[in-house]
Amino acid sequence: MSEANKQLHFNSLPILCDECKGFEPECPLCEGTGLIVLNETTGEFESVNMIHLDHRTYVTFGQDHIHTVNGKIFDRNCVAVINCHNSVNGRALAFEFFGDKFCFEYPESKFDFDSMKYFPRGFIEVN
């Protein structure tokens, strides 16, 4: 992939895969990541595996918030980790994955890693 093409991918924010909604590990469109990006050069959607996501957003859940995404269970005892482009993209993806049923969303720079003692299941990556 050319450097110019990588930059175009990087500038396109990932969206939830319309084909499988992130629930099929063998999805030909998203390659099991659950996320796709628009290649602005070709006009085609491609897997986020084609781009580099270098920020993280951390999501916590309330007592009654239980989600299954990409075959993983997210609840009050874990912290979801969303790989993203930036904090705005991370927040948008949190709503894509969990709707409005989560407690807090933190960009990596604001997350208090000392609070992990309250999450016995630890970090679980969403994408």
Phi and psi in degrees as GROMACS dihedral restraints (atoms count N, CA, C in turn):
[ dihedral_restraints ]
;  ai    aj    ak    al  type     phi  dphi    fc
    3     4     5     6     1   -70.9    20    10
    4     5     6     7     1   157.5    20    10
    6     7     8     9     1   -60.8    20    10
    7     8     9    10     1   -39.1    20    10
    9    10    11    12     1   -63.1    20    10
   10    11    12    13     1   -40.5    20    10
   12    13    14    15     1   -66.8    20    10
   13    14    15    16     1   -39.0    20    10
   15    16    17    18     1   -60.8    20    10
   16    17    18    19     1   -41.3    20    10
   18    19    20    21     1   -63.9    20    10
   19    20    21    22     1   -40.7    20    10
   21    22    23    24     1   -61.9    20    10
   22    23    24    25     1   -43.2    20    10
   24    25    26    27     1   -60.2    20    10
   25    26    27    28     1   -44.6    20    10
   27    28    29    30     1   -61.7    20    10
   28    29    30    31     1   -34.1    20    10
   30    31    32    33     1   -77.8    20    10
   31    32    33    34     1   -11.9    20    10
   33    34    35    36     1   -94.0    20    10
   34    35    36    37     1   123.6    20    10
   36    37    38    39     1   -75.8    20    10
   37    38    39    40     1   138.3    20    10
   39    40    41    42     1   -67.2    20    10
   40    41    42    43     1   148.1    20    10
   42    43    44    45     1  -128.9    20    10
   43    44    45    46     1   162.5    20    10
   45    46    47    48     1   -66.9    20    10
   46    47    48    49     1   135.8    20    10
   48    49    50    51     1   -62.3    20    10
   49    50    51    52     1   123.2    20    10
   51    52    53    54     1   -72.2    20    10
   52    53    54    55     1   -25.1    20    10
   54    55    56    57     1   -69.0    20    10
   55    56    57    58     1   -49.6    20    10
   57    58    59    60     1  -123.3    20    10
   58    59    60    61     1    -6.5    20    10
   60    61    62    63     1    57.2    20    10
   61    62    63    64     1    23.2    20    10
   63    64    65    66     1    84.7    20    10
   64    65    66    67     1    10.9    20    10
   66    67    68    69     1  -106.4    20    10
   67    68    69    70     1     2.3    20    10
   69    70    71    72     1  -123.3    20    10
   70    71    72    73     1   109.8    20    10
   72    73    74    75     1   -61.7    20    10
   73    74    75    76     1   -22.7    20    10
   75    76    77    78     1  -101.2    20    10
   76    77    78    79     1    17.0    20    10
   78    79    80    81     1   -59.2    20    10
   79    80    81    82     1   126.4    20    10
   81    82    83    84     1   -70.9    20    10
   82    83    84    85     1   -22.2    20    10
   84    85    86    87     1   -81.5    20    10
   85    86    87    88     1   -51.6    20    10
   87    88    89    90     1   -99.5    20    10
   88    89    90    91     1    -4.2    20    10
   90    91    92    93     1    57.4    20    10
   91    92    93    94     1    34.4    20    10
   93    94    95    96     1    82.8    20    10
   94    95    96    97     1    -0.2    20    10
   96    97    98    99     1   -81.6    20    10
   97    98    99   100     1   -22.5    20    10
   99   100   101   102     1    83.1    20    10
  100   101   102   103     1    -4.4    20    10
  102   103   104   105     1  -127.4    20    10
  103   104   105   106     1   144.2    20    10
  105   106   107   108     1  -132.4    20    10
  106   107   108   109     1   160.0    20    10
  108   109   110   111     1  -130.1    20    10
  109   110   111   112     1   154.6    20    10
  111   112   113   114     1   -87.4    20    10
  112   113   114   115     1   121.8    20    10
  114   115   116   117     1   -80.0    20    10
  115   116   117   118     1   109.2    20    10
  117   118   119   120     1   -68.8    20    10
  118   119   120   121     1   -16.6    20    10
  120   121   122   123     1   -77.7    20    10
  121   122   123   124     1   -47.9    20    10
  123   124   125   126     1   -95.7    20    10
  124   125   126   127     1   -19.1    20    10
  126   127   128   129     1    78.5    20    10
  127   128   129   130     1     7.7    20    10
  129   130   131   132     1   -99.4    20    10
  130   131   132   133     1   151.0    20    10
  132   133   134   135     1   -86.3    20    10
  133   134   135   136     1   141.8    20    10
  135   136   137   138     1  -137.0    20    10
  136   137   138   139     1   163.3    20    10
  138   139   140   141     1   -63.0    20    10
  139   140   141   142     1   149.0    20    10
  141   142   143   144     1   -67.7    20    10
  142   143   144   145     1    -9.7    20    10
  144   145   146   147     1   -60.8    20    10
  145   146   147   148     1   -17.1    20    10
  147   148   149   150     1   -81.7    20    10
  148   149   150   151     1   -10.5    20    10
  150   151   152   153     1  -122.5    20    10
  151   152   153   154     1   168.2    20    10
  153   154   155   156     1  -106.8    20    10
  154   155   156   157     1   118.4    20    10
  156   157   158   159     1  -102.0    20    10
  157   158   159   160     1   112.9    20    10
  159   160   161   162     1  -113.7    20    10
  160   161   162   163     1    13.6    20    10
  162   163   164   165     1  -123.1    20    10
  163   164   165   166     1   161.3    20    10
  165   166   167   168     1  -130.0    20    10
  166   167   168   169     1   144.7    20    10
  168   169   170   171     1  -119.9    20    10
  169   170   171   172     1   136.9    20    10
  171   172   173   174     1  -109.0    20    10
  172   173   174   175     1   133.5    20    10
  174   175   176   177     1  -124.7    20    10
  175   176   177   178     1   131.0    20    10
  177   178   179   180     1  -111.7    20    10
  178   179   180   181     1   164.0    20    10
  180   181   182   183     1  -128.3    20    10
  181   182   183   184     1   153.0    20    10
  183   184   185   186     1   -82.2    20    10
  184   185   186   187     1   177.4    20    10
  186   187   188   189     1   -55.5    20    10
  187   188   189   190     1   -39.0    20    10
  189   190   191   192     1  -101.5    20    10
  190   191   192   193     1     8.7    20    10
  192   193   194   195     1   -93.4    20    10
  193   194   195   196     1   110.4    20    10
  195   196   197   198     1  -131.5    20    10
  196   197   198   199     1   126.7    20    10
  198   199   200   201     1  -131.7    20    10
  199   200   201   202     1   149.9    20    10
  201   202   203   204     1  -120.0    20    10
  202   203   204   205     1   118.2    20    10
  204   205   206   207     1  -132.5    20    10
  205   206   207   208     1   130.1    20    10
  207   208   209   210     1    52.0    20    10
  208   209   210   211     1    36.9    20    10
  210   211   212   213     1    76.3    20    10
  211   212   213   214     1     6.8    20    10
  213   214   215   216     1  -111.3    20    10
  214   215   216   217     1   142.0    20    10
  216   217   218   219     1   -97.0    20    10
  217   218   219   220     1   130.2    20    10
  219   220   221   222     1  -117.7    20    10
  220   221   222   223     1   130.2    20    10
  222   223   224   225     1  -151.1    20    10
  223   224   225   226     1  -168.8    20    10
  225   226   227   228     1   -63.7    20    10
  226   227   228   229     1   -15.9    20    10
  228   229   230   231     1   -95.9    20    10
  229   230   231   232     1     8.4    20    10
  231   232   233   234     1  -139.6    20    10
  232   233   234   235     1   170.3    20    10
  234   235   236   237     1  -120.4    20    10
  235   236   237   238     1   122.5    20    10
  237   238   239   240     1   -79.0    20    10
  238   239   240   241     1   138.1    20    10
  240   241   242   243     1  -114.3    20    10
  241   242   243   244     1   119.6    20    10
  243   244   245   246     1  -108.7    20    10
  244   245   246   247     1   120.9    20    10
  246   247   248   249     1   -81.2    20    10
  247   248   249   250     1   131.8    20    10
  249   250   251   252     1  -153.5    20    10
  250   251   252   253     1   178.0    20    10
  252   253   254   255     1   -80.6    20    10
  253   254   255   256     1   -40.2    20    10
  255   256   257   258     1  -162.4    20    10
  256   257   258   259     1   179.8    20    10
  258   259   260   261     1   -65.9    20    10
  259   260   261   262     1   -34.5    20    10
  261   262   263   264     1   -66.0    20    10
  262   263   264   265     1   -45.7    20    10
  264   265   266   267     1   -62.6    20    10
  265   266   267   268     1   -40.4    20    10
  267   268   269   270     1   -61.9    20    10
  268   269   270   271     1   -42.4    20    10
  270   271   272   273     1   -64.4    20    10
  271   272   273   274     1   -43.4    20    10
  273   274   275   276     1   -61.5    20    10
  274   275   276   277     1   -41.5    20    10
  276   277   278   279     1   -68.0    20    10
  277   278   279   280     1   -33.1    20    10
  279   280   281   282     1   -58.8    20    10
  280   281   282   283     1   -44.2    20    10
  282   283   284   285     1   -68.9    20    10
  283   284   285   286     1   -35.0    20    10
  285   286   287   288     1   -61.7    20    10
  286   287   288   289     1   -46.1    20    10
  288   289   290   291     1   -77.4    20    10
  289   290   291   292     1   -39.4    20    10
  291   292   293   294     1  -118.6    20    10
  292   293   294   295     1     3.6    20    10
  294   295   296   297     1    61.1    20    10
  295   296   297   298     1  -141.5    20    10
  297   298   299   300     1  -102.5    20    10
  298   299   300   301     1    18.6    20    10
  300   301   302   303     1  -102.3    20    10
  301   302   303   304     1    67.2    20    10
  303   304   305   306     1  -147.3    20    10
  304   305   306   307     1   164.9    20    10
  306   307   308   309     1   -88.1    20    10
  307   308   309   310     1   -66.3    20    10
  309   310   311   312     1  -134.4    20    10
  310   311   312   313     1   154.0    20    10
  312   313   314   315     1  -128.9    20    10
  313   314   315   316     1   129.2    20    10
  315   316   317   318     1  -127.2    20    10
  316   317   318   319     1   131.3    20    10
  318   319   320   321     1   -67.5    20    10
  319   320   321   322     1   156.9    20    10
  321   322   323   324     1   -53.4    20    10
  322   323   324   325     1   -37.5    20    10
  324   325   326   327     1   -69.4    20    10
  325   326   327   328     1   -16.8    20    10
  327   328   329   330     1  -106.9    20    10
  328   329   330   331     1    -6.7    20    10
  330   331   332   333     1   -76.0    20    10
  331   332   333   334     1   134.3    20    10
  333   334   335   336     1   -91.6    20    10
  334   335   336   337     1    98.7    20    10
  336   337   338   339     1   -64.9    20    10
  337   338   339   340     1   -20.3    20    10
  339   340   341   342     1   -67.8    20    10
  340   341   342   343     1   -20.4    20    10
  342   343   344   345     1   -75.7    20    10
  343   344   345   346     1    -5.8    20    10
  345   346   347   348     1   -61.4    20    10
  346   347   348   349     1   -17.8    20    10
  348   349   350   351     1   -63.6    20    10
  349   350   351   352     1   -17.7    20    10
  351   352   353   354     1   -90.5    20    10
  352   353   354   355     1    -0.9    20    10
  354   355   356   357     1  -124.3    20    10
  355   356   357   358     1    85.5    20    10
  357   358   359   360     1   -61.5    20    10
  358   359   360   361     1   -24.4    20    10
  360   361   362   363     1   -85.7    20    10
  361   362   363   364     1    -7.0    20    10
  363   364   365   366     1    74.4    20    10
  364   365   366   367     1  -157.9    20    10
  366   367   368   369     1   -83.0    20    10
  367   368   369   370     1   138.9    20    10
  369   370   371   372     1  -131.9    20    10
  370   371   372   373     1   123.1    20    10
  372   373   374   375     1   -76.3    20    10
  373   374   375   376     1   135.5    20    10
  375   376   377   378     1   -84.9    20    10
  376   377   378   379     1   -45.0    20    10
